[in-house]
């Protein structure tokens, strides 16, 4: 079967870009060529270009693996998105990308793009752990491999923050304006976090560079939402049936799509609002809503599924008892939220339940459970702290913490950047205080929870029940 590399000869009903791809010029560097970006920011950018064409082609950069870069090159920057629901499947070909690079192999070429005046925005989806954020200090984790490497050798970066700083340094040397840095990862106040990390690294290199970035640079916050499972052979087979050609980069996703962005850019941006993006003065209310209701519930569902040998989110949501558990969690999380402009929270919660239960979306619980130590603080633990400060017991959040610990005991392993510390904690179990070794791991839980004996007892109570 031929591979997707052209927009010709595709079946009727397959959506394709309506603009002239040959006329598209680079304007955005995206770091993190994963499934989420391809089914989210790239889709928004294509739809924006179809409404108002401009120099906003995407240069797709993957930091480590060359595999998606090679596949994209072989397909001339094209790939398909299969949107799945009970109403049926639809296929859309995305072609907003104009170049593709693996930073591990072509790091200097990546920096050259970042230093080019044509590049005005850098977007990122590299996952929480890739930023090198120290959870205790909130600044750079100097023990993080890419952070240490980029401080030692800043002219040849290997990590996301190092590439941003080196690109900005070269722009300053050339007398150019900075690019706007738009983080699209699930970090609270993500723009502020990335700005702090960039300034921290820049200041270690040259305080004047840090001052220039602080004064001239822009780091808007954003909130992104779409469920995008990892692709499987079934995904690729389904795409082949719909397209009539092979697509190694095909993805399946849900119809729901959301992007809320702080409108604070150095030198322009695509008309993403024409594609449905929402621009707001403050993203924080939307961000907290999504982190605590969607992402927090996902973490709950994932570990609940692991404990009960259920592979997919939809499997968990097929059990009425577990649906009730998710609903209770959402109710507790919603009580910690401020009003969100334009959002009916009860309706939003009902939407989430329906999205989680979508029978056509095969979202693996193991995929969601990856890197939980990096996700708990913003999804679960911050809500627990606020609930306790308001006089509540935060029992629903204690249940999720206990679920996570119980799932580690069940599997005896985990995919997490703090794997060794966590597994060491799991080896020592005190029957009178079974969570004690986890609370003793520095920075794993915030001090407000470590020091709250009552909340820890709630975690222990749930842990004993779950482990029975």
TAJOFEN-V898995 format. One record per residue. RES is the residue in one small letter. D_FIRST is the distance of its C-alpha to the first C-alpha in Angstrom with 2 decimals. Layout:
{{RES D_FIRST} {RES D_FIRST}}
//
This chain:
{{x 0.00} {x 3.82} {x 6.55} {x 9.55} {x 12.09} {x 13.70} {x 15.58} {x 15.06} {x 13.18} {x 13.13} {x 14.67} {x 18.45} {x 19.95} {x 17.80} {x 20.43} {x 19.94} {x 22.65} {x 25.34} {x 26.90} {x 26.27} {x 24.32} {x 25.63} {x 29.13} {x 28.70} {x 30.94} {x 31.27} {x 33.86} {x 32.82} {x 32.03} {x 30.48} {x 31.08} {x 28.97} {x 25.23} {x 24.83} {x 23.40} {x 26.63} {x 26.86} {x 23.34} {x 24.16} {x 27.76} {x 29.28} {x 26.21} {x 25.95} {x 29.69} {x 29.51} {x 26.85} {x 28.93} {x 32.05} {x 30.67} {x 29.77} {x 33.43} {x 35.08} {x 33.18} {x 34.47} {x 33.91} {x 32.30} {x 28.93} {x 28.04} {x 28.02} {x 26.23} {x 27.94} {x 27.27} {x 30.40} {x 29.20} {x 25.62} {x 23.41} {x 20.17} {x 19.65} {x 20.95} {x 18.51} {x 15.52} {x 17.18} {x 17.80} {x 14.24} {x 13.43} {x 16.67} {x 18.46} {x 16.30} {x 15.49} {x 15.89} {x 18.85} {x 18.84} {x 22.50} {x 23.58} {x 26.88} {x 28.57} {x 28.07} {x 24.28} {x 21.21} {x 20.53} {x 17.90} {x 19.09} {x 17.54} {x 20.06} {x 20.77} {x 24.35} {x 23.78} {x 24.82} {x 24.91} {x 24.11} {x 26.25} {x 26.94} {x 30.74} {x 31.20} {x 29.87} {x 30.97} {x 33.93} {x 35.98} {x 33.29} {x 33.23} {x 37.02} {x 36.98} {x 34.96} {x 37.38} {x 40.28} {x 38.95} {x 40.90} {x 37.78} {x 36.76} {x 38.89} {x 37.30} {x 35.89} {x 34.29} {x 33.76} {x 32.00} {x 32.65} {x 34.20} {x 37.94} {x 38.45} {x 37.05} {x 39.95} {x 42.50} {x 44.89} {x 47.93} {x 48.51} {x 52.22} {x 53.08} {x 50.36} {x 49.99} {x 47.92} {x 47.45} {x 48.70} {x 47.38} {x 43.76} {x 41.97} {x 40.43} {x 43.67} {x 45.79} {x 43.59} {x 43.61} {x 47.36} {x 47.94} {x 45.66} {x 45.11} {x 43.89} {x 40.75} {x 39.61} {x 37.12} {x 37.49} {x 37.05} {x 40.81} {x 41.28} {x 38.67} {x 40.34} {x 43.78} {x 42.90} {x 41.12} {x 44.17} {x 46.55} {x 45.02} {x 45.11} {x 48.77} {x 49.46} {x 47.99} {x 49.98} {x 47.01} {x 46.90} {x 45.00} {x 41.59} {x 41.52} {x 40.21} {x 38.50} {x 37.88} {x 35.47} {x 36.04} {x 38.13} {x 41.39} {x 44.59} {x 45.68} {x 42.66} {x 43.68} {x 47.16} {x 45.88} {x 43.62} {x 46.46} {x 48.85} {x 46.60} {x 45.93} {x 49.66} {x 50.53} {x 48.42} {x 49.52} {x 53.15} {x 52.98} {x 51.82} {x 53.98} {x 56.02} {x 55.97} {x 52.17} {x 52.29} {x 54.94} {x 52.88} {x 49.80} {x 52.05} {x 53.66} {x 50.79} {x 47.61} {x 46.07} {x 44.33} {x 43.72} {x 42.95} {x 40.03} {x 38.83} {x 35.18} {x 33.84} {x 30.50} {x 29.20} {x 25.88} {x 24.92} {x 22.96} {x 19.22} {x 18.07} {x 15.12} {x 16.08} {x 15.85} {x 12.28} {x 11.39} {x 13.67} {x 12.24} {x 8.71} {x 10.90} {x 13.05} {x 10.92} {x 8.06} {x 5.96} {x 6.23} {x 9.94} {x 11.85} {x 15.04} {x 14.93} {x 18.42} {x 20.39} {x 23.92} {x 26.89} {x 28.27} {x 31.33} {x 31.51} {x 34.70} {x 35.95} {x 39.68} {x 40.77} {x 44.18} {x 44.58} {x 45.88} {x 44.01} {x 45.37} {x 43.89} {x 41.89} {x 38.67} {x 35.96} {x 37.12} {x 35.42} {x 37.95} {x 36.30} {x 33.24} {x 35.56} {x 36.80} {x 40.47} {x 42.82} {x 45.91} {x 49.01} {x 48.47} {x 45.25} {x 47.13} {x 47.79} {x 44.12} {x 43.11} {x 45.61} {x 44.54} {x 40.90} {x 41.69} {x 44.24} {x 42.82} {x 39.03} {x 38.67} {x 41.82} {x 40.78} {x 37.36} {x 39.22} {x 41.46} {x 38.64} {x 36.65} {x 39.66} {x 40.80} {x 37.45} {x 37.64} {x 41.17} {x 40.23} {x 36.96} {x 34.90} {x 31.41} {x 30.65} {x 32.85} {x 32.35} {x 33.77} {x 36.90} {x 37.26} {x 37.25} {x 40.60} {x 43.49} {x 45.69} {x 43.15} {x 42.60} {x 46.38} {x 46.31} {x 43.80} {x 45.93} {x 49.05} {x 47.38} {x 46.30} {x 49.84} {x 51.30} {x 48.88} {x 49.53} {x 53.25} {x 52.73} {x 51.08} {x 52.77} {x 52.02} {x 48.77} {x 48.98} {x 47.04} {x 45.93} {x 47.26} {x 47.01} {x 47.37} {x 44.56} {x 42.41} {x 43.05} {x 42.10} {x 38.84} {x 38.09} {x 38.78} {x 36.39} {x 33.65} {x 34.15} {x 34.00} {x 30.77} {x 29.16} {x 25.59} {x 25.92} {x 25.61} {x 27.76} {x 28.89} {x 32.61} {x 32.21} {x 30.22} {x 33.05} {x 35.70} {x 34.70} {x 37.50} {x 39.87} {x 42.89} {x 41.67} {x 41.05} {x 44.16} {x 46.63} {x 45.22} {x 43.81} {x 46.66} {x 49.54} {x 50.59} {x 50.92} {x 52.99} {x 55.30} {x 55.85} {x 56.52} {x 59.08} {x 60.73} {x 61.09} {x 62.84} {x 60.02} {x 59.03} {x 55.28} {x 54.70} {x 51.18} {x 50.11} {x 51.92} {x 49.83} {x 46.55} {x 48.00} {x 49.02} {x 45.59} {x 44.05} {x 46.66} {x 46.33} {x 42.54} {x 43.16} {x 45.69} {x 43.31} {x 40.38} {x 42.54} {x 40.04} {x 38.30} {x 35.91} {x 38.40} {x 39.88} {x 43.27} {x 42.08} {x 44.86} {x 47.67} {x 46.48} {x 45.99} {x 49.45} {x 50.86} {x 49.24} {x 50.98} {x 54.41} {x 55.27} {x 58.74} {x 59.38} {x 61.76} {x 59.39} {x 55.82} {x 54.19} {x 56.73} {x 54.66} {x 51.82} {x 54.34} {x 55.75} {x 52.55} {x 53.35} {x 51.55} {x 49.50} {x 51.66} {x 53.81} {x 57.53} {x 58.49} {x 56.66} {x 57.68} {x 61.28} {x 61.14} {x 62.34} {x 62.01} {x 58.30} {x 57.63} {x 59.47} {x 57.12} {x 54.14} {x 55.96} {x 56.79} {x 53.18} {x 52.03} {x 54.51} {x 53.29} {x 49.59} {x 50.31} {x 52.45}}
//
